[in-house]
Amino acid sequence: HLEEFAEQLLPVTDPLHQMVEQSVQLLAQRNKDIPEVSKVPWSVHVVESSQINAFVLPNGKVFVFTGMLGAVADVDQLMIVLGHEMAHAILDHSVSSVYIALC
């Protein structure tokens, strides 16, 4: 996925990337007592795309599309989406991506 989205990835200095990074780290920190969460090296990748999508690979790579960031009302809604996707990863659900449309 990194190769596929290489030219669309926001730099780590971008405020949107930093917001997603902080959200993922907070979720990981608050759930560190769960071994499946604490053993994963979470890494964030924000893709510049209008797709309303986010997914997490089993290896802890978190992908969030900027379309998703525009679809959520605030960071709390974003964290619900991220927590949901992180749960898929730690529970070994083999879903390549899940599209979530928020109205």
C-alpha positions in Angstrom: 0.0 0.0 0.0 2.9 2.4 0.7 4.0 2.0 -3.0 0.5 2.4 -4.3 -0.1 5.7 -2.4 3.5 6.9 -2.3 2.8 10.1 -4.3 -0.3 10.9 -2.3 1.1 10.6 1.2 1.1 13.7 3.3 4.4 14.6 5.0 4.6 13.9 8.8 4.9 17.6 9.3 1.4 18.2 7.9 -1.2 19.2 10.5 -3.6 16.5 9.3 -1.0 13.8 9.6 -0.1 15.0 13.1 -3.7 15.0 14.2 -4.1 11.4 13.0 -0.8 10.4 14.6 -1.8 11.9 17.9 -5.1 10.1 17.8 -3.6 6.7 17.0 -0.9 7.1 19.7 -3.6 8.2 22.3 -5.7 5.1 21.4 -2.6 2.8 21.7 -1.6 4.4 25.0 -5.0 4.2 26.6 -5.3 0.5 25.5 -1.7 -0.5 26.3 -3.0 -3.0 28.9 -4.3 -5.1 26.0 -1.2 -7.2 24.8 -2.4 -7.2 21.2 -2.4 -3.4 21.2 0.9 -2.8 23.0 2.9 -5.2 20.9 2.0 -3.5 17.6 4.3 -0.9 16.2 1.6 1.5 15.0 2.5 3.8 12.1 0.4 6.4 10.4 0.0 7.2 6.7 -2.4 9.9 5.6 -3.4 9.7 1.9 -4.5 12.8 0.0 -7.6 11.5 -1.6 -11.3 12.3 -1.6 -12.1 8.7 -0.7 -14.0 8.4 2.6 -11.9 5.5 3.8 -9.6 4.3 6.6 -8.0 1.0 7.2 -5.3 -0.7 9.4 -3.1 -3.5 8.3 -2.3 -6.4 10.6 1.2 -5.0 10.9 -0.1 -1.8 12.5 0.1 0.5 9.4 -2.8 2.9 9.7 -4.0 4.5 6.5 -6.5 7.4 6.6 -7.7 9.2 3.5 -8.2 13.0 3.7 -11.8 12.4 2.5 -12.4 10.6 5.8 -11.0 13.5 7.7 -13.5 15.8 5.9 -16.4 13.5 6.6 -16.0 13.3 10.4 -17.3 16.2 12.5 -14.4 16.2 15.0 -11.5 14.3 16.4 -13.8 12.2 18.6 -15.5 10.8 15.5 -12.1 10.2 13.9 -11.0 8.2 17.0 -14.2 6.0 16.8 -13.3 5.2 13.2 -9.6 4.6 14.1 -10.4 2.5 17.1 -12.8 0.4 15.0 -10.1 -0.2 12.3 -7.4 -0.9 14.9 -9.7 -3.5 16.4 -10.0 -5.2 13.1 -6.2 -5.4 12.9 -5.6 -6.8 16.3 -8.4 -9.3 16.0 -6.9 -10.6 12.7 -9.9 -9.7 10.6 -8.8 -10.1 7.0 -10.5 -7.1 5.4 -8.4 -5.3 2.9 -10.3 -2.0 3.5 -13.6 -0.9 4.9 -15.4 2.1 3.4 -17.3 4.1 5.9 -19.7 6.8 4.7 -20.7 9.3 7.4 -23.7 11.4 6.8 
